């Protein structure tokens, strides 16, 4: 029992270390922090206050929403109380029977607050109403109405902007948890699967990647987060993807690829992070969005291939089986890219090589005469 909990704790520590060490998390958030920023630069966030509020967390937006309205009601309530006090409308001032107040039924701090709330929210219960005898009260009700309209527009705009953020649409784009390396169309490729969970298309979709790693120059200088371009494509190209069904993206591992020097027994010993980007425009809202994810060496499986998930029914409809989205099968693959290009048919890698429990692997028969794939 103790060994079981110890293993679970070690696995949790390993997962936590991997999560903290990567630049881009699996859900696309950038794991980076800024230090020693000049204090004067913080005023730039105040100058760009709209973006600052839109990017603020929901809990702070709701807190600011409540505080903005409550404080405005209270501040104007104090002003109405001050006007009533100057006009001797309050109860403790003992106004005469023929006294005409600035605001009917405002004779204390509580009623002043209620009148401020009713004015700014245009409730109008009918119990409290302004009289035309006080010019200051007329001016104050105009000012409060204008400020209340501004607060309403600003807060509603922030909430609508946060709800319609493009990154919310990006949450319906999902990548495979792992990447695989296997032969494809006569060449060795790194494959990643991506799926659009909505039926609406992503217009003008483009896919590309960046390999982040630490390199050393000739002078011995270490370059942290050195970026190398990684080209991804599908059978129909790499730009303007027809993203109506799950796609398998592949990167050709040739002599110009940074993966060319890696092998099945050295891949998981490397230190790099493959960040994959998908840019597109949502068809329903015409808003541009970007989907990001990353893969570290432990999340790349050498010698496996994705299972097909698209088939055609007897009625002629295309069907996507998402139960196979995270399933792979072992595939004979050379131990390294050099072996694949120079020694074809040798050093094949089978299921006994590198394995990863993040994927569910299944065995499939060698012949499928009844399957129809797209």
C-alpha positions as semicolon CSV with decimal commas, in nm:
position;residue;x (nm);y (nm);z (nm)
1;X;0,000;0,000;0,000
2;X;0,280;0,242;0,090
3;X;0,456;0,163;-0,237
4;X;0,141;0,242;-0,432
5;X;0,101;0,585;-0,272
6;X;0,472;0,654;-0,308
7;X;0,455;0,577;-0,681
8;X;0,147;0,797;-0,723
9;X;0,321;1,081;-0,540
10;X;0,632;1,046;-0,757
11;X;0,417;1,046;-1,071
12;X;0,242;1,361;-0,948
13;X;0,577;1,532;-0,883
14;X;0,702;1,433;-1,228
15;X;0,388;1,563;-1,396
16;X;0,408;1,885;-1,197
17;X;0,774;1,934;-1,290
18;X;0,699;1,878;-1,657
19;X;0,405;2,117;-1,644
20;X;0,612;2,390;-1,481
21;X;0,913;2,343;-1,711
22;X;0,724;2,386;-2,041
23;X;0,674;2,725;-2,199
24;X;0,330;2,655;-2,347
25;X;0,084;2,435;-2,162
26;X;-0,133;2,179;-2,337
27;X;-0,430;2,416;-2,333
28;X;-0,228;2,699;-2,491
29;X;-0,142;2,919;-2,192
30;X;0,210;3,065;-2,184
31;X;0,402;2,972;-1,870
32;X;0,617;3,283;-1,836
33;X;0,657;3,561;-1,584
34;X;0,819;3,904;-1,603
35;X;1,058;4,031;-1,340
36;X;1,231;4,361;-1,264
37;X;0,990;4,561;-1,477
38;X;1,029;4,937;-1,437
39;X;0,756;5,087;-1,224
40;X;0,685;5,350;-1,489
41;X;0,594;5,078;-1,738
42;X;0,294;4,982;-1,526
43;X;0,124;5,304;-1,636
44;X;0,108;5,156;-1,987
45;X;-0,150;4,908;-1,856
46;X;-0,355;5,197;-1,719
47;X;-0,334;5,385;-2,048
48;X;-0,458;5,074;-2,229
49;X;-0,729;5,026;-1,968
50;X;-0,977;4,858;-2,206
51;X;-0,744;4,568;-2,288
52;X;-0,645;4,548;-1,922
53;X;-1,007;4,505;-1,811
54;X;-1,090;4,260;-2,090
55;X;-0,792;4,040;-1,999
56;X;-0,869;4,054;-1,626
57;X;-0,997;3,738;-1,462
58;X;-1,371;3,696;-1,425
59;X;-1,360;3,718;-1,046
60;X;-1,205;4,065;-1,063
61;X;-1,441;4,177;-1,340
62;X;-1,742;4,078;-1,130
63;X;-1,590;4,248;-0,825
64;X;-1,532;4,566;-1,025
65;X;-1,887;4,541;-1,166
66;X;-2,040;4,529;-0,817
67;X;-1,807;4,795;-0,679
68;X;-1,864;5,039;-0,967
69;X;-2,242;5,043;-0,930
70;X;-2,250;5,025;-0,551
71;X;-1,998;5,306;-0,505
72;X;-2,171;5,529;-0,760
73;X;-2,506;5,478;-0,584
74;X;-2,350;5,552;-0,246
75;X;-2,155;5,860;-0,362
76;X;-2,456;6,014;-0,533
77;X;-2,665;5,916;-0,229
78;X;-2,432;6,132;-0,016
79;X;-2,473;6,420;-0,263
80;X;-2,851;6,391;-0,247
81;X;-2,828;6,387;0,132
82;X;-2,615;6,702;0,117
83;X;-2,872;6,878;-0,104
84;X;-3,154;6,773;0,127
85;X;-2,958;6,896;0,430
86;X;-2,889;7,235;0,272
87;X;-3,257;7,268;0,190
88;X;-3,350;7,161;0,546
89;X;-3,550;6,864;0,422
90;X;-3,427;6,616;0,684
91;X;-3,644;6,497;0,969
92;X;-3,406;6,606;1,244
93;X;-3,417;6,960;1,099
94;X;-3,794;6,973;1,173
95;X;-3,915;7,126;0,845
96;X;-4,240;7,324;0,856
97;X;-4,567;7,188;0,719
98;X;-4,561;7,418;0,417
99;X;-4,195;7,342;0,341
100;X;-4,125;7,230;-0,017
101;X;-3,838;6,974;-0,036
102;X;-3,596;6,936;-0,326
103;X;-3,689;6,566;-0,350
104;X;-4,010;6,429;-0,210
105;X;-3,975;6,164;0,064
106;X;-3,597;6,206;0,097
107;X;-3,552;6,284;0,465
108;X;-3,247;6,077;0,567
109;X;-2,935;5,897;0,454
110;X;-3,116;5,571;0,377
111;X;-3,383;5,738;0,166
112;X;-3,110;5,940;-0,011
113;X;-2,931;5,616;-0,104
114;X;-3,257;5,457;-0,224
115;X;-3,337;5,763;-0,437
116;X;-2,986;5,751;-0,588
117;X;-3,031;5,381;-0,674
118;X;-3,377;5,439;-0,822
119;X;-3,253;5,732;-1,032
120;X;-2,949;5,555;-1,177
121;X;-3,131;5,229;-1,248
122;X;-3,447;5,410;-1,373
123;X;-3,667;5,203;-1,142
124;X;-3,904;5,483;-1,048
125;X;-4,126;5,338;-0,777
126;X;-4,316;5,669;-0,756
127;X;-4,262;5,733;-0,385
128;X;-3,963;5,966;-0,431
129;X;-3,949;6,231;-0,704
130;X;-3,754;6,548;-0,771
131;X;-3,921;6,890;-0,755
132;X;-3,829;7,182;-0,985
133;X;-3,751;7,420;-0,697
134;X;-3,379;7,329;-0,651
135;X;-3,145;7,401;-0,948
136;X;-2,867;7,200;-0,783
137;X;-3,090;6,892;-0,765
138;X;-3,181;6,927;-1,134
139;X;-2,813;6,951;-1,228
140;X;-2,725;6,653;-1,006
141;X;-2,989;6,426;-1,157
142;X;-2,857;6,509;-1,507
143;X;-2,499;6,431;-1,402
144;X;-2,596;6,104;-1,234
145;X;-2,799;5,992;-1,536
146;X;-2,504;6,055;-1,770
147;X;-2,249;5,886;-1,542
148;X;-2,483;5,590;-1,488
149;X;-2,520;5,546;-1,866
150;X;-2,141;5,553;-1,908
151;X;-2,092;5,291;-1,635
152;X;-2,361;5,071;-1,793
153;X;-2,205;5,091;-2,139
154;X;-1,853;5,028;-2,008
155;X;-1,939;4,729;-1,792
156;X;-2,169;4,570;-2,049
157;X;-1,899;4,616;-2,313
158;X;-1,639;4,441;-2,094
159;X;-1,868;4,147;-2,020
160;X;-1,970;4,106;-2,385
161;X;-1,607;4,131;-2,496
162;X;-1,496;3,866;-2,247
163;X;-1,779;3,634;-2,349
164;X;-1,697;3,673;-2,720
165;X;-1,318;3,641;-2,687
166;X;-1,171;3,437;-2,975
167;X;-0,990;3,211;-2,729
168;X;-1,327;3,072;-2,624
169;X;-1,374;2,948;-2,981
170;X;-1,024;2,803;-2,964
171;X;-1,133;2,574;-2,681
172;X;-1,339;2,375;-2,934
173;X;-1,021;2,296;-3,130
174;X;-0,840;2,000;-2,980
175;X;-0,502;1,845;-3,051
176;X;-0,395;1,491;-2,981
177;X;-0,226;1,446;-2,644
178;X;0,073;1,284;-2,811
179;X;0,259;1,308;-3,139
180;X;0,385;1,005;-3,331
181;X;0,672;0,936;-3,569
182;X;0,624;0,682;-3,846
183;X;0,662;0,645;-4,226
184;X;0,409;0,830;-4,442
185;X;0,410;0,825;-4,823
186;X;0,764;0,697;-4,846
187;X;0,920;0,934;-4,595
188;X;0,961;0,955;-4,219
189;X;0,717;1,202;-4,064
190;X;0,610;1,343;-3,731
191;X;0,230;1,330;-3,709
192;X;-0,012;1,532;-3,497
193;X;-0,389;1,503;-3,503
194;X;-0,620;1,805;-3,468
195;X;-0,999;1,819;-3,464
196;X;-1,265;2,088;-3,484
197;X;-1,543;2,001;-3,238
198;X;-1,792;2,236;-3,402
199;X;-1,955;2,194;-3,741
200;X;-1,884;2,556;-3,832
201;X;-1,557;2,591;-4,021
202;X;-1,240;2,776;-3,937
203;X;-1,183;2,988;-4,247
204;X;-0,830;3,038;-4,378
205;X;-0,673;2,800;-4,128
206;X;-0,295;2,783;-4,123
207;X;-0,074;2,546;-3,927
208;X;0,289;2,592;-3,828
209;X;0,524;2,505;-3,545
210;X;0,825;2,627;-3,349
211;X;1,087;2,407;-3,190
212;X;1,219;2,566;-2,871
213;X;1,549;2,444;-2,733
214;X;1,867;2,566;-2,570
215;X;2,164;2,579;-2,805
216;X;2,529;2,671;-2,767
217;X;2,709;2,896;-3,011
218;X;3,066;2,852;-3,131
219;X;3,180;3,096;-2,865
220;X;3,016;2,887;-2,596
221;X;2,725;3,123;-2,540
222;X;2,401;2,949;-2,442
223;X;2,093;3,067;-2,630
224;X;1,784;2,992;-2,425
225;X;1,461;2,935;-2,615
226;X;1,625;2,924;-2,955
227;X;1,339;2,897;-3,208
228;X;1,346;2,679;-3,517
229;X;1,063;2,680;-3,772
230;X;0,878;2,351;-3,815
231;X;0,664;2,317;-4,126
232;X;0,345;2,114;-4,102
233;X;0,121;2,018;-4,388
234;X;-0,166;1,793;-4,484
235;X;-0,229;1,615;-4,810
236;X;-0,395;1,925;-4,956
237;X;-0,124;2,170;-4,846
238;X;-0,050;2,376;-4,537
239;X;-0,257;2,692;-4,599
240;X;-0,635;2,743;-4,616
241;X;-0,716;2,405;-4,467
242;X;-1,060;2,256;-4,524
243;X;-1,111;2,204;-4,153
244;X;-1,447;2,027;-4,159
245;X;-1,323;1,701;-4,008
246;X;-1,022;1,591;-3,798
247;X;-0,693;1,633;-3,981
248;X;-0,360;1,459;-3,942
249;X;-0,077;1,708;-3,971
250;X;0,267;1,582;-4,059
251;X;0,617;1,721;-4,063
252;X;0,865;1,556;-4,301
253;X;1,181;1,452;-4,117
254;X;1,446;1,509;-4,384
255;X;1,804;1,630;-4,360
256;X;1,688;1,989;-4,301
257;X;1,463;1,890;-4,012
258;X;1,590;1,932;-3,652
259;X;1,449;1,583;-3,579
260;X;1,687;1,423;-3,830
261;X;1,964;1,373;-3,572
262;X;1,730;1,206;-3,321
263;X;1,666;0,833;-3,281
264;X;1,423;0,612;-3,096
265;X;1,664;0,558;-2,805
266;X;1,774;0,923;-2,778
267;X;1,448;1,107;-2,841
268;X;1,326;1,104;-2,481
269;X;1,669;1,220;-2,360
270;X;1,649;1,540;-2,561
271;X;1,546;1,874;-2,413
272;X;1,315;2,066;-2,643
273;X;0,954;2,177;-2,674
274;X;0,755;2,162;-2,995
275;X;0,491;2,437;-3,000
276;X;0,219;2,399;-3,264
277;X;0,000;2,690;-3,375
278;X;-0,323;2,691;-3,571
279;X;-0,452;3,030;-3,690
280;X;-0,794;3,079;-3,842
281;X;-1,110;3,287;-3,857
282;X;-1,433;3,164;-3,701
283;X;-1,703;3,135;-3,965
284;X;-1,987;3,231;-3,730
285;X;-1,830;3,542;-3,571
286;X;-1,559;3,640;-3,829
287;X;-1,312;3,678;-3,541
288;X;-0,954;3,562;-3,573
289;X;-0,826;3,317;-3,316
290;X;-0,516;3,112;-3,250
291;X;-0,495;2,766;-3,096
292;X;-0,170;2,658;-2,933
293;X;-0,036;2,342;-2,778
294;X;0,305;2,194;-2,710
295;X;0,480;1,859;-2,707
296;X;0,787;1,764;-2,507
297;X;1,004;1,460;-2,588
298;X;0,808;1,239;-2,346
299;X;0,494;1,314;-2,549
300;X;0,631;1,195;-2,884
301;X;0,596;0,826;-2,963
302;X;0,838;0,672;-3,211
303;X;0,707;0,385;-3,420
304;X;0,332;0,440;-3,382
305;X;0,060;0,565;-3,610
306;X;-0,287;0,707;-3,546
307;X;-0,594;0,496;-3,600
308;X;-0,832;0,611;-3,875
309;X;-1,138;0,781;-3,731
310;X;-1,332;0,874;-4,046
311;X;-1,552;0,623;-4,223
312;X;-1,852;0,624;-4,452
313;X;-2,181;0,467;-4,361
314;X;-2,407;0,266;-4,591
315;X;-2,630;0,572;-4,627
316;X;-2,342;0,771;-4,774
317;X;-2,276;0,991;-4,470
318;X;-1,930;1,052;-4,336
319;X;-1,886;0,954;-3,972
320;X;-1,615;1,065;-3,730
321;X;-1,545;0,824;-3,446
322;X;-1,382;1,031;-3,172
323;X;-1,332;0,722;-2,957
324;X;-1,026;0,650;-3,175
325;X;-0,894;1,007;-3,160
326;X;-0,638;0,915;-2,891
327;X;-0,560;0,562;-3,005
328;X;-0,251;0,448;-3,194
329;X;-0,114;0,125;-3,331
330;X;0,251;0,017;-3,354
331;X;0,408;0,052;-3,695
332;X;0,739;-0,076;-3,830
333;X;0,970;0,226;-3,830
334;X;1,343;0,276;-3,863
335;X;1,532;0,346;-3,544
336;X;1,651;0,685;-3,672
337;X;1,595;0,919;-3,962
338;X;1,942;0,846;-4,101
339;X;1,866;0,474;-4,098
340;X;1,536;0,538;-4,276
341;X;1,697;0,737;-4,558
342;X;2,020;0,536;-4,587
343;X;1,934;0,181;-4,480
344;X;1,582;0,114;-4,597
345;X;1,426;-0,199;-4,456
346;X;1,670;-0,224;-4,168
347;X;1,659;-0,137;-3,798
348;X;1,284;-0,163;-3,780
349;X;1,121;-0,054;-3,458
350;X;0,834;-0,261;-3,326
351;X;0,609;-0,239;-3,024
352;X;0,892;-0,346;-2,796
353;X;1,061;-0,006;-2,832
354;X;0,958;0,320;-2,672
355;X;0,611;0,306;-2,521
356;X;0,397;0,570;-2,362
357;X;0,097;0,508;-2,142
358;X;-0,064;0,833;-2,245
359;X;-0,198;0,666;-2,556
360;X;-0,418;0,360;-2,580
361;X;-0,276;0,117;-2,834
362;X;-0,472;-0,157;-3,001
363;X;-0,395;-0,426;-3,252
364;X;-0,585;-0,429;-3,579
365;X;-0,599;-0,704;-3,842
366;X;-0,382;-0,666;-4,145
367;X;-0,674;-0,669;-4,390
368;X;-0,985;-0,457;-4,377
369;X;-1,170;-0,526;-4,699
370;X;-1,496;-0,375;-4,573
371;X;-1,359;-0,044;-4,439
372;X;-1,391;0,269;-4,640
373;X;-1,168;0,556;-4,529
374;X;-1,150;0,912;-4,640
